[in-house]
Amino acid sequence: IIDATPGGSPPFTIRWYRVESEPEEVQEIVDSSDYKVYPNGSLAIPDIDADNEGTYRVVLSNGDGSTSVDIEVTVLDIALVIEKQLPEEIIIAPEEDLNLELIVSTATSDCINCYFNT
C-alpha cells in the first residue's frame, strides 16, 4: 500500500497514474482487479509482480492548487501465499482467543508485512 496523506485545506482530490517511459505515457489508475484506490487516497497493488515495477504518480489537488510526486516501485521478491480454506462462519465468544497461522514463503529473507482486518 502506498499512502497519500495530504496536508493543507480539504477537500482534496487524489488521483494516481502509471507513468510509462520512452515515449512517456501517463495512464490514470482506477479501481480494477490490478489496483485498489482507497477513499483516503492510498493505492494498493494486490497481486504485485515484476510487471508492476515502474513509476507511479500521485496528484493531490484542492481549491488552492495541485502538486504531484513520482514514486518508483521496485519489486524485490514475490511472496508465495498458500491459502487454506476456513469455515464460512467462526463464532468466538468475547473471552475466547482466536489464533490464525499465516505461512508465507519468499526466495529471500526480506521483510514481509501482513495486515489483517479485525
Backbone atoms as SQL, in Angstrom:
CREATE TABLE atoms (id INTEGER PRIMARY KEY, chain TEXT, resi INTEGER, resn TEXT, atom TEXT, x REAL, y REAL, z REAL);
INSERT INTO atoms VALUES
  (1, 'A', 1, 'ILE', 'N', 0.855, -1.184, 0.000),
  (2, 'A', 1, 'ILE', 'CA', 0.000, 0.000, 0.000),
  (3, 'A', 1, 'ILE', 'C', 0.892, 1.236, 0.000),
  (4, 'A', 2, 'ILE', 'N', 0.586, 2.144, -0.876),
  (5, 'A', 2, 'ILE', 'CA', 1.297, 3.416, -0.933),
  (6, 'A', 2, 'ILE', 'C', 0.334, 4.477, -0.417),
  (7, 'A', 3, 'ASP', 'N', 0.698, 5.127, 0.672),
  (8, 'A', 3, 'ASP', 'CA', -0.173, 6.128, 1.281),
  (9, 'A', 3, 'ASP', 'C', 0.039, 7.490, 0.641),
  (10, 'A', 4, 'ALA', 'N', -1.054, 8.227, 0.525),
  (11, 'A', 4, 'ALA', 'CA', -1.006, 9.617, 0.069),
  (12, 'A', 4, 'ALA', 'C', -1.708, 10.438, 1.138),
  (13, 'A', 5, 'THR', 'N', -0.935, 11.012, 2.035),
  (14, 'A', 5, 'THR', 'CA', -1.507, 11.794, 3.127),
  (15, 'A', 5, 'THR', 'C', -1.343, 13.271, 2.815),
  (16, 'A', 6, 'PRO', 'N', -2.439, 13.921, 2.437),
  (17, 'A', 6, 'PRO', 'CA', -2.327, 15.333, 2.063),
  (18, 'A', 6, 'PRO', 'C', -2.210, 16.248, 3.272),
  (19, 'A', 7, 'GLY', 'N', -1.559, 17.370, 3.070),
  (20, 'A', 7, 'GLY', 'CA', -1.529, 18.445, 4.051),
  (21, 'A', 7, 'GLY', 'C', -2.188, 19.646, 3.408),
  (22, 'A', 8, 'GLY', 'N', -2.732, 20.519, 4.185),
  (23, 'A', 8, 'GLY', 'CA', -3.392, 21.684, 3.612),
  (24, 'A', 8, 'GLY', 'C', -4.869, 21.659, 3.894),
  (25, 'A', 9, 'SER', 'N', -5.615, 22.415, 3.101),
  (26, 'A', 9, 'SER', 'CA', -7.046, 22.594, 3.338),
  (27, 'A', 9, 'SER', 'C', -7.876, 21.608, 2.532),
  (28, 'A', 10, 'PRO', 'N', -8.715, 20.811, 3.222),
  (29, 'A', 10, 'PRO', 'CA', -9.627, 19.929, 2.481),
  (30, 'A', 10, 'PRO', 'C', -10.724, 20.753, 1.827),
  (31, 'A', 11, 'PRO', 'N', -11.488, 20.241, 0.905),
  (32, 'A', 11, 'PRO', 'CA', -11.462, 18.854, 0.427),
  (33, 'A', 11, 'PRO', 'C', -10.361, 18.647, -0.607),
  (34, 'A', 12, 'PHE', 'N', -9.898, 17.390, -0.696),
  (35, 'A', 12, 'PHE', 'CA', -8.832, 17.025, -1.616),
  (36, 'A', 12, 'PHE', 'C', -9.351, 16.117, -2.713),
  (37, 'A', 13, 'THR', 'N', -8.697, 16.178, -3.828),
  (38, 'A', 13, 'THR', 'CA', -8.873, 15.199, -4.891),
  (39, 'A', 13, 'THR', 'C', -7.522, 14.507, -5.036),
  (40, 'A', 14, 'ILE', 'N', -7.524, 13.191, -4.961),
  (41, 'A', 14, 'ILE', 'CA', -6.278, 12.424, -5.074),
  (42, 'A', 14, 'ILE', 'C', -6.431, 11.481, -6.251),
  (43, 'A', 15, 'ARG', 'N', -5.509, 11.571, -7.198),
  (44, 'A', 15, 'ARG', 'CA', -5.528, 10.704, -8.387),
  (45, 'A', 15, 'ARG', 'C', -4.156, 10.047, -8.549),
  (46, 'A', 16, 'TRP', 'N', -4.190, 8.784, -8.961),
  (47, 'A', 16, 'TRP', 'CA', -2.967, 8.020, -9.202),
  (48, 'A', 16, 'TRP', 'C', -2.818, 7.750, -10.686),
  (49, 'A', 17, 'TYR', 'N', -1.553, 7.730, -11.142),
  (50, 'A', 17, 'TYR', 'CA', -1.239, 7.480, -12.544),
  (51, 'A', 17, 'TYR', 'C', -0.062, 6.517, -12.636),
  (52, 'A', 18, 'ARG', 'N', -0.047, 5.745, -13.688),
  (53, 'A', 18, 'ARG', 'CA', 1.105, 4.901, -14.020),
  (54, 'A', 18, 'ARG', 'C', 1.821, 5.620, -15.156),
  (55, 'A', 19, 'VAL', 'N', 3.121, 5.857, -14.983),
  (56, 'A', 19, 'VAL', 'CA', 3.903, 6.601, -15.968),
  (57, 'A', 19, 'VAL', 'C', 4.810, 5.624, -16.703),
  (58, 'A', 20, 'GLU', 'N', 4.585, 5.480, -17.983),
  (59, 'A', 20, 'GLU', 'CA', 5.447, 4.646, -18.827),
  (60, 'A', 20, 'GLU', 'C', 6.440, 5.575, -19.517),
  (61, 'A', 21, 'SER', 'N', 7.664, 5.122, -19.642),
  (62, 'A', 21, 'SER', 'CA', 8.670, 5.973, -20.281),
  (63, 'A', 21, 'SER', 'C', 8.946, 5.478, -21.692),
  (64, 'A', 22, 'GLU', 'N', 9.508, 6.376, -22.458),
  (65, 'A', 22, 'GLU', 'CA', 10.008, 6.139, -23.816),
  (66, 'A', 22, 'GLU', 'C', 8.984, 5.509, -24.739),
  (67, 'A', 23, 'PRO', 'N', 8.093, 6.236, -25.323),
  (68, 'A', 23, 'PRO', 'CA', 7.784, 7.635, -25.014),
  (69, 'A', 23, 'PRO', 'C', 6.932, 7.707, -23.758),
  (70, 'A', 24, 'GLU', 'N', 6.993, 8.859, -23.082),
  (71, 'A', 24, 'GLU', 'CA', 6.231, 8.991, -21.841),
  (72, 'A', 24, 'GLU', 'C', 4.736, 8.912, -22.126),
  (73, 'A', 25, 'GLU', 'N', 4.096, 8.020, -21.401),
  (74, 'A', 25, 'GLU', 'CA', 2.653, 7.841, -21.486),
  (75, 'A', 25, 'GLU', 'C', 2.127, 7.766, -20.062),
  (76, 'A', 26, 'VAL', 'N', 1.117, 8.544, -19.759),
  (77, 'A', 26, 'VAL', 'CA', 0.563, 8.596, -18.408),
  (78, 'A', 26, 'VAL', 'C', -0.863, 8.063, -18.468),
  (79, 'A', 27, 'GLN', 'N', -1.131, 7.032, -17.651),
  (80, 'A', 27, 'GLN', 'CA', -2.454, 6.424, -17.632),
  (81, 'A', 27, 'GLN', 'C', -3.017, 6.481, -16.221),
  (82, 'A', 28, 'GLU', 'N', -4.238, 7.019, -16.080),
  (83, 'A', 28, 'GLU', 'CA', -4.857, 7.113, -14.758),
  (84, 'A', 28, 'GLU', 'C', -5.184, 5.719, -14.237),
  (85, 'A', 29, 'ILE', 'N', -4.957, 5.531, -12.935),
  (86, 'A', 29, 'ILE', 'CA', -5.262, 4.263, -12.272),
  (87, 'A', 29, 'ILE', 'C', -6.625, 4.388, -11.621),
  (88, 'A', 30, 'VAL', 'N', -7.488, 3.430, -11.894),
  (89, 'A', 30, 'VAL', 'CA', -8.804, 3.364, -11.264),
  (90, 'A', 30, 'VAL', 'C', -8.952, 1.989, -10.629),
  (91, 'A', 31, 'ASP', 'N', -9.942, 1.843, -9.746),
  (92, 'A', 31, 'ASP', 'CA', -10.192, 0.539, -9.140),
  (93, 'A', 31, 'ASP', 'C', -10.394, -0.515, -10.214),
  (94, 'A', 32, 'SER', 'N', -9.691, -1.611, -10.067),
  (95, 'A', 32, 'SER', 'CA', -9.796, -2.719, -11.018),
  (96, 'A', 32, 'SER', 'C', -9.258, -3.965, -10.327),
  (97, 'A', 33, 'SER', 'N', -9.121, -5.038, -11.062),
  (98, 'A', 33, 'SER', 'CA', -8.531, -6.242, -10.473),
  (99, 'A', 33, 'SER', 'C', -7.034, -6.053, -10.232),
  (100, 'A', 34, 'ASP', 'N', -6.424, -5.071, -10.887),
  (101, 'A', 34, 'ASP', 'CA', -4.981, -4.822, -10.742),
  (102, 'A', 34, 'ASP', 'C', -4.654, -3.817, -9.645),
  (103, 'A', 35, 'TYR', 'N', -5.557, -2.878, -9.386),
  (104, 'A', 35, 'TYR', 'CA', -5.294, -1.797, -8.433),
  (105, 'A', 35, 'TYR', 'C', -6.518, -1.536, -7.561),
  (106, 'A', 36, 'LYS', 'N', -6.256, -1.070, -6.342),
  (107, 'A', 36, 'LYS', 'CA', -7.321, -0.635, -5.440),
  (108, 'A', 36, 'LYS', 'C', -6.953, 0.760, -4.955),
  (109, 'A', 37, 'VAL', 'N', -7.818, 1.738, -5.240),
  (110, 'A', 37, 'VAL', 'CA', -7.626, 3.101, -4.761),
  (111, 'A', 37, 'VAL', 'C', -8.633, 3.319, -3.632),
  (112, 'A', 38, 'TYR', 'N', -8.114, 3.540, -2.425),
  (113, 'A', 38, 'TYR', 'CA', -8.968, 3.694, -1.250),
  (114, 'A', 38, 'TYR', 'C', -9.485, 5.120, -1.134),
  (115, 'A', 39, 'PRO', 'N', -10.606, 5.313, -0.433),
  (116, 'A', 39, 'PRO', 'CA', -11.167, 6.665, -0.272),
  (117, 'A', 39, 'PRO', 'C', -10.192, 7.664, 0.357),
  (118, 'A', 40, 'ASN', 'N', -9.244, 7.189, 1.187),
  (119, 'A', 40, 'ASN', 'CA', -8.273, 8.105, 1.795),
  (120, 'A', 40, 'ASN', 'C', -7.126, 8.445, 0.852),
  (121, 'A', 41, 'GLY', 'N', -7.142, 7.884, -0.366),
  (122, 'A', 41, 'GLY', 'CA', -6.114, 8.185, -1.349),
  (123, 'A', 41, 'GLY', 'C', -5.013, 7.169, -1.460),
  (124, 'A', 42, 'SER', 'N', -4.971, 6.180, -0.582),
  (125, 'A', 42, 'SER', 'CA', -3.933, 5.153, -0.644),
  (126, 'A', 42, 'SER', 'C', -4.128, 4.278, -1.880),
  (127, 'A', 43, 'LEU', 'N', -3.019, 3.775, -2.404),
  (128, 'A', 43, 'LEU', 'CA', -3.034, 2.892, -3.561),
  (129, 'A', 43, 'LEU', 'C', -2.513, 1.525, -3.150),
  (130, 'A', 44, 'ALA', 'N', -3.250, 0.483, -3.503),
  (131, 'A', 44, 'ALA', 'CA', -2.802, -0.892, -3.248),
  (132, 'A', 44, 'ALA', 'C', -2.680, -1.616, -4.577),
  (133, 'A', 45, 'ILE', 'N', -1.655, -2.461, -4.659),
  (134, 'A', 45, 'ILE', 'CA', -1.456, -3.324, -5.816),
  (135, 'A', 45, 'ILE', 'C', -1.541, -4.753, -5.269),
  (136, 'A', 46, 'PRO', 'N', -2.751, -5.348, -5.271),
  (137, 'A', 46, 'PRO', 'CA', -2.967, -6.608, -4.563),
  (138, 'A', 46, 'PRO', 'C', -2.083, -7.770, -5.017),
  (139, 'A', 47, 'ASP', 'N', -1.963, -8.010, -6.294),
  (140, 'A', 47, 'ASP', 'CA', -1.183, -9.140, -6.805),
  (141, 'A', 47, 'ASP', 'C', 0.065, -8.625, -7.506),
  (142, 'A', 48, 'ILE', 'N', 0.914, -7.966, -6.730),
  (143, 'A', 48, 'ILE', 'CA', 2.078, -7.297, -7.312),
  (144, 'A', 48, 'ILE', 'C', 3.078, -8.313, -7.859),
  (145, 'A', 49, 'ASP', 'N', 3.648, -7.977, -9.003),
  (146, 'A', 49, 'ASP', 'CA', 4.732, -8.770, -9.577),
  (147, 'A', 49, 'ASP', 'C', 5.637, -7.838, -10.376),
  (148, 'A', 50, 'ALA', 'N', 6.610, -8.396, -11.056),
  (149, 'A', 50, 'ALA', 'CA', 7.603, -7.580, -11.759),
  (150, 'A', 50, 'ALA', 'C', 6.968, -6.655, -12.802),
  (151, 'A', 51, 'ASP', 'N', 5.811, -7.033, -13.352),
  (152, 'A', 51, 'ASP', 'CA', 5.131, -6.172, -14.330),
  (153, 'A', 51, 'ASP', 'C', 4.656, -4.860, -13.720),
  (154, 'A', 52, 'ASN', 'N', 4.562, -4.811, -12.386),
  (155, 'A', 52, 'ASN', 'CA', 4.109, -3.597, -11.700),
  (156, 'A', 52, 'ASN', 'C', 5.247, -2.645, -11.370),
  (157, 'A', 53, 'GLU', 'N', 6.477, -3.023, -11.662),
  (158, 'A', 53, 'GLU', 'CA', 7.598, -2.115, -11.416),
  (159, 'A', 53, 'GLU', 'C', 7.473, -0.905, -12.311),
  (160, 'A', 54, 'GLY', 'N', 7.942, 0.223, -11.806),
  (161, 'A', 54, 'GLY', 'CA', 7.925, 1.425, -12.627),
  (162, 'A', 54, 'GLY', 'C', 7.573, 2.647, -11.820),
  (163, 'A', 55, 'THR', 'N', 7.200, 3.688, -12.530),
  (164, 'A', 55, 'THR', 'CA', 6.915, 4.976, -11.913),
  (165, 'A', 55, 'THR', 'C', 5.419, 5.168, -11.765),
  (166, 'A', 56, 'TYR', 'N', 5.029, 5.562, -10.553),
  (167, 'A', 56, 'TYR', 'CA', 3.645, 5.903, -10.247),
  (168, 'A', 56, 'TYR', 'C', 3.619, 7.361, -9.820),
  (169, 'A', 57, 'ARG', 'N', 2.596, 8.072, -10.243),
  (170, 'A', 57, 'ARG', 'CA', 2.467, 9.493, -9.911),
  (171, 'A', 57, 'ARG', 'C', 1.170, 9.707, -9.141),
  (172, 'A', 58, 'VAL', 'N', 1.275, 10.401, -8.020),
  (173, 'A', 58, 'VAL', 'CA', 0.089, 10.783, -7.272),
  (174, 'A', 58, 'VAL', 'C', -0.059, 12.297, -7.401),
  (175, 'A', 59, 'VAL', 'N', -1.275, 12.728, -7.730),
  (176, 'A', 59, 'VAL', 'CA', -1.576, 14.151, -7.878),
  (177, 'A', 59, 'VAL', 'C', -2.621, 14.507, -6.829),
  (178, 'A', 60, 'LEU', 'N', -2.267, 15.462, -5.959),
  (179, 'A', 60, 'LEU', 'CA', -3.169, 15.937, -4.909),
  (180, 'A', 60, 'LEU', 'C', -3.607, 17.341, -5.273),
  (181, 'A', 61, 'SER', 'N', -4.922, 17.553, -5.250),
  (182, 'A', 61, 'SER', 'CA', -5.476, 18.858, -5.623),
  (183, 'A', 61, 'SER', 'C', -6.493, 19.317, -4.585),
  (184, 'A', 62, 'ASN', 'N', -6.573, 20.618, -4.399),
  (185, 'A', 62, 'ASN', 'CA', -7.647, 21.238, -3.616),
  (186, 'A', 62, 'ASN', 'C', -7.908, 22.609, -4.220),
  (187, 'A', 63, 'GLY', 'N', -8.697, 23.422, -3.555),
  (188, 'A', 63, 'GLY', 'CA', -9.037, 24.739, -4.079),
  (189, 'A', 63, 'GLY', 'C', -7.849, 25.665, -4.237),
  (190, 'A', 64, 'ASP', 'N', -6.738, 25.361, -3.549),
  (191, 'A', 64, 'ASP', 'CA', -5.546, 26.204, -3.620),
  (192, 'A', 64, 'ASP', 'C', -4.605, 25.831, -4.756),
  (193, 'A', 65, 'GLY', 'N', -4.829, 24.679, -5.394),
  (194, 'A', 65, 'GLY', 'CA', -3.944, 24.247, -6.474),
  (195, 'A', 65, 'GLY', 'C', -3.694, 22.756, -6.415),
  (196, 'A', 66, 'SER', 'N', -2.589, 22.320, -7.020),
  (197, 'A', 66, 'SER', 'CA', -2.275, 20.893, -7.034),
  (198, 'A', 66, 'SER', 'C', -0.773, 20.697, -6.966),
  (199, 'A', 67, 'THR', 'N', -0.391, 19.498, -6.567),
  (200, 'A', 67, 'THR', 'CA', 1.006, 19.101, -6.533),
  (201, 'A', 67, 'THR', 'C', 1.080, 17.623, -6.875),
  (202, 'A', 68, 'SER', 'N', 2.233, 17.188, -7.353),
  (203, 'A', 68, 'SER', 'CA', 2.383, 15.774, -7.699),
  (204, 'A', 68, 'SER', 'C', 3.735, 15.258, -7.224),
  (205, 'A', 69, 'VAL', 'N', 3.775, 13.956, -7.014),
  (206, 'A', 69, 'VAL', 'CA', 5.000, 13.268, -6.608),
  (207, 'A', 69, 'VAL', 'C', 5.102, 11.992, -7.421),
  (208, 'A', 70, 'ASP', 'N', 6.285, 11.732, -7.970),
  (209, 'A', 70, 'ASP', 'CA', 6.548, 10.475, -8.661),
  (210, 'A', 70, 'ASP', 'C', 7.193, 9.501, -7.691),
  (211, 'A', 71, 'ILE', 'N', 6.734, 8.263, -7.727),
  (212, 'A', 71, 'ILE', 'CA', 7.221, 7.218, -6.830),
  (213, 'A', 71, 'ILE', 'C', 7.703, 6.058, -7.689),
  (214, 'A', 72, 'GLU', 'N', 8.926, 5.616, -7.449),
  (215, 'A', 72, 'GLU', 'CA', 9.483, 4.487, -8.187),
  (216, 'A', 72, 'GLU', 'C', 9.224, 3.203, -7.394),
  (217, 'A', 73, 'VAL', 'N', 8.534, 2.250, -8.006),
  (218, 'A', 73, 'VAL', 'CA', 8.216, 0.976, -7.357),
  (219, 'A', 73, 'VAL', 'C', 9.117, -0.104, -7.937),
  (220, 'A', 74, 'THR', 'N', 9.834, -0.786, -7.046),
  (221, 'A', 74, 'THR', 'CA', 10.694, -1.902, -7.423),
  (222, 'A', 74, 'THR', 'C', 10.216, -3.139, -6.681),
  (223, 'A', 75, 'VAL', 'N', 10.014, -4.228, -7.401),
  (224, 'A', 75, 'VAL', 'CA', 9.585, -5.484, -6.789),
  (225, 'A', 75, 'VAL', 'C', 10.832, -6.305, -6.516),
  (226, 'A', 76, 'LEU', 'N', 11.108, -6.554, -5.221),
  (227, 'A', 76, 'LEU', 'CA', 12.303, -7.307, -4.839),
  (228, 'A', 76, 'LEU', 'C', 12.061, -8.807, -4.823),
  (229, 'A', 77, 'ASP', 'N', 10.874, -9.198, -4.436),
  (230, 'A', 77, 'ASP', 'CA', 10.561, -10.619, -4.331),
  (231, 'A', 77, 'ASP', 'C', 9.050, -10.777, -4.332),
  (232, 'A', 78, 'ILE', 'N', 8.601, -11.908, -4.761),
  (233, 'A', 78, 'ILE', 'CA', 7.183, -12.215, -4.778),
  (234, 'A', 78, 'ILE', 'C', 6.920, -13.269, -3.712),
  (235, 'A', 79, 'ALA', 'N', 5.940, -13.020, -2.871),
  (236, 'A', 79, 'ALA', 'CA', 5.587, -13.985, -1.835),
  (237, 'A', 79, 'ALA', 'C', 4.689, -15.065, -2.421),
  (238, 'A', 80, 'LEU', 'N', 4.918, -16.267, -2.001),
  (239, 'A', 80, 'LEU', 'CA', 4.059, -17.377, -2.354),
  (240, 'A', 80, 'LEU', 'C', 3.080, -17.545, -1.203),
  (241, 'A', 81, 'VAL', 'N', 1.822, -17.310, -1.460),
  (242, 'A', 81, 'VAL', 'CA', 0.813, -17.405, -0.413),
  (243, 'A', 81, 'VAL', 'C', 0.047, -18.703, -0.611),
  (244, 'A', 82, 'ILE', 'N', 0.029, -19.499, 0.418),
  (245, 'A', 82, 'ILE', 'CA', -0.703, -20.760, 0.380),
  (246, 'A', 82, 'ILE', 'C', -2.007, -20.531, 1.119),
  (247, 'A', 83, 'GLU', 'N', -3.107, -20.663, 0.395),
  (248, 'A', 83, 'GLU', 'CA', -4.399, -20.394, 1.004),
  (249, 'A', 83, 'GLU', 'C', -4.939, -21.656, 1.653),
  (250, 'A', 84, 'LYS', 'N', -5.571, -21.469, 2.767),
  (251, 'A', 84, 'LYS', 'CA', -6.225, -22.568, 3.451),
  (252, 'A', 84, 'LYS', 'C', -7.665, -22.153, 3.680),
  (253, 'A', 85, 'GLN', 'N', -8.584, -22.992, 3.267),
  (254, 'A', 85, 'GLN', 'CA', -9.990, -22.686, 3.425),
  (255, 'A', 85, 'GLN', 'C', -10.372, -22.758, 4.899),
  (256, 'A', 86, 'LEU', 'N', -11.061, -21.759, 5.348),
  (257, 'A', 86, 'LEU', 'CA', -11.586, -21.727, 6.707),
  (258, 'A', 86, 'LEU', 'C', -13.090, -21.931, 6.639),
  (259, 'A', 87, 'PRO', 'N', -13.675, -22.355, 7.740),
  (260, 'A', 87, 'PRO', 'CA', -15.139, -22.447, 7.748),
  (261, 'A', 87, 'PRO', 'C', -15.748, -21.095, 7.406),
  (262, 'A', 88, 'GLU', 'N', -16.912, -21.131, 6.799),
  (263, 'A', 88, 'GLU', 'CA', -17.541, -19.883, 6.372),
  (264, 'A', 88, 'GLU', 'C', -17.855, -18.970, 7.547),
  (265, 'A', 89, 'GLU', 'N', -18.174, -19.545, 8.692),
  (266, 'A', 89, 'GLU', 'CA', -18.508, -18.735, 9.855),
  (267, 'A', 89, 'GLU', 'C', -17.784, -19.296, 11.072),
  (268, 'A', 90, 'ILE', 'N', -17.127, -18.412, 11.796),
  (269, 'A', 90, 'ILE', 'CA', -16.472, -18.795, 13.038),
  (270, 'A', 90, 'ILE', 'C', -17.043, -17.900, 14.127),
  (271, 'A', 91, 'ILE', 'N', -17.588, -18.519, 15.157),
  (272, 'A', 91, 'ILE', 'CA', -18.158, -17.749, 16.263),
  (273, 'A', 91, 'ILE', 'C', -17.207, -17.861, 17.449),
  (274, 'A', 92, 'ILE', 'N', -16.723, -16.715, 17.909),
  (275, 'A', 92, 'ILE', 'CA', -15.792, -16.667, 19.028),
  (276, 'A', 92, 'ILE', 'C', -16.436, -15.825, 20.130),
  (277, 'A', 93, 'ALA', 'N', -16.501, -16.400, 21.312),
  (278, 'A', 93, 'ALA', 'CA', -17.033, -15.652, 22.452),
  (279, 'A', 93, 'ALA', 'C', -16.037, -14.572, 22.834),
  (280, 'A', 94, 'PRO', 'N', -16.511, -13.454, 23.410),
  (281, 'A', 94, 'PRO', 'CA', -15.614, -12.338, 23.753),
  (282, 'A', 94, 'PRO', 'C', -14.431, -12.748, 24.626),
  (283, 'A', 95, 'GLU', 'N', -14.587, -13.748, 25.486),
  (284, 'A', 95, 'GLU', 'CA', -13.495, -14.137, 26.373),
  (285, 'A', 95, 'GLU', 'C', -12.571, -15.186, 25.747),
  (286, 'A', 96, 'GLU', 'N', -12.873, -15.633, 24.538),
  (287, 'A', 96, 'GLU', 'CA', -12.052, -16.645, 23.873),
  (288, 'A', 96, 'GLU', 'C', -11.021, -15.983, 22.963),
  (289, 'A', 97, 'ASP', 'N', -9.928, -16.702, 22.713),
  (290, 'A', 97, 'ASP', 'CA', -8.904, -16.254, 21.782),
  (291, 'A', 97, 'ASP', 'C', -9.062, -16.989, 20.461),
  (292, 'A', 98, 'LEU', 'N', -8.675, -16.321, 19.394),
  (293, 'A', 98, 'LEU', 'CA', -8.647, -16.942, 18.079),
  (294, 'A', 98, 'LEU', 'C', -7.227, -16.835, 17.565),
  (295, 'A', 99, 'ASN', 'N', -6.626, -17.944, 17.237),
  (296, 'A', 99, 'ASN', 'CA', -5.272, -17.960, 16.697),
  (297, 'A', 99, 'ASN', 'C', -5.328, -18.346, 15.231),
  (298, 'A', 100, 'LEU', 'N', -4.724, -17.520, 14.398),
  (299, 'A', 100, 'LEU', 'CA', -4.615, -17.805, 12.975),
  (300, 'A', 100, 'LEU', 'C', -3.145, -17.925, 12.626),
  (301, 'A', 101, 'GLU', 'N', -2.814, -18.880, 11.792),
  (302, 'A', 101, 'GLU', 'CA', -1.434, -19.063, 11.372),
  (303, 'A', 101, 'GLU', 'C', -1.334, -18.707, 9.895),
  (304, 'A', 102, 'LEU', 'N', -0.378, -17.871, 9.567),
  (305, 'A', 102, 'LEU', 'CA', -0.140, -17.463, 8.190),
  (306, 'A', 102, 'LEU', 'C', 1.224, -17.976, 7.782),
  (307, 'A', 103, 'ILE', 'N', 1.267, -18.725, 6.703),
  (308, 'A', 103, 'ILE', 'CA', 2.536, -19.250, 6.219),
  (309, 'A', 103, 'ILE', 'C', 2.847, -18.551, 4.900),
  (310, 'A', 104, 'VAL', 'N', 3.967, -17.845, 4.862),
  (311, 'A', 104, 'VAL', 'CA', 4.385, -17.124, 3.664),
  (312, 'A', 104, 'VAL', 'C', 5.803, -17.541, 3.343),
  (313, 'A', 105, 'SER', 'N', 6.070, -17.771, 2.073),
  (314, 'A', 105, 'SER', 'CA', 7.394, -18.185, 1.653),
  (315, 'A', 105, 'SER', 'C', 7.901, -17.224, 0.587),
  (316, 'A', 106, 'THR', 'N', 9.166, -16.814, 0.723),
  (317, 'A', 106, 'THR', 'CA', 9.795, -15.987, -0.305),
  (318, 'A', 106, 'THR', 'C', 11.166, -16.568, -0.625),
  (319, 'A', 107, 'ALA', 'N', 11.733, -16.134, -1.714),
  (320, 'A', 107, 'ALA', 'CA', 13.051, -16.631, -2.104),
  (321, 'A', 107, 'ALA', 'C', 14.158, -15.970, -1.284),
  (322, 'A', 108, 'THR', 'N', 13.845, -14.847, -0.657),
  (323, 'A', 108, 'THR', 'CA', 14.830, -14.158, 0.165),
  (324, 'A', 108, 'THR', 'C', 14.287, -14.006, 1.569),
  (325, 'A', 109, 'SER', 'N', 15.078, -13.450, 2.451),
  (326, 'A', 109, 'SER', 'CA', 14.620, -13.257, 3.826),
  (327, 'A', 109, 'SER', 'C', 14.189, -11.810, 4.067),
  (328, 'A', 110, 'ASP', 'N', 13.764, -11.126, 2.994),
  (329, 'A', 110, 'ASP', 'CA', 13.301, -9.739, 3.133),
  (330, 'A', 110, 'ASP', 'C', 12.090, -9.664, 4.052),
  (331, 'A', 111, 'CYS', 'N', 11.856, -8.492, 4.573),
  (332, 'A', 111, 'CYS', 'CA', 10.742, -8.252, 5.484),
  (333, 'A', 111, 'CYS', 'C', 9.415, -8.490, 4.772),
  (334, 'A', 112, 'ILE', 'N', 8.488, -9.098, 5.476),
  (335, 'A', 112, 'ILE', 'CA', 7.143, -9.325, 4.976),
  (336, 'A', 112, 'ILE', 'C', 6.181, -8.652, 5.944),
  (337, 'A', 113, 'ASN', 'N', 5.322, -7.800, 5.417),
  (338, 'A', 113, 'ASN', 'CA', 4.304, -7.144, 6.241),
  (339, 'A', 113, 'ASN', 'C', 2.968, -7.812, 5.986),
  (340, 'A', 114, 'CYS', 'N', 2.254, -8.097, 7.044),
  (341, 'A', 114, 'CYS', 'CA', 0.938, -8.708, 6.936),
  (342, 'A', 114, 'CYS', 'C', -0.079, -7.815, 7.616),
  (343, 'A', 115, 'TYR', 'N', -1.215, -7.649, 6.976),
  (344, 'A', 115, 'TYR', 'CA', -2.267, -6.807, 7.521),
  (345, 'A', 115, 'TYR', 'C', -3.542, -7.630, 7.581),
  (346, 'A', 116, 'PHE', 'N', -4.245, -7.524, 8.666),
  (347, 'A', 116, 'PHE', 'CA', -5.487, -8.257, 8.848),
  (348, 'A', 116, 'PHE', 'C', -6.585, -7.278, 9.191),
  (349, 'A', 117, 'ASN', 'N', -7.775, -7.548, 8.677),
  (350, 'A', 117, 'ASN', 'CA', -8.955, -6.775, 9.073),
  (351, 'A', 117, 'ASN', 'C', -9.553, -7.468, 10.275),
  (352, 'A', 118, 'THR', 'N', -9.826, -6.708, 11.327),
  (353, 'A', 118, 'THR', 'CA', -10.415, -7.313, 12.519),
  (354, 'A', 118, 'THR', 'C', -11.803, -6.773, 12.745);
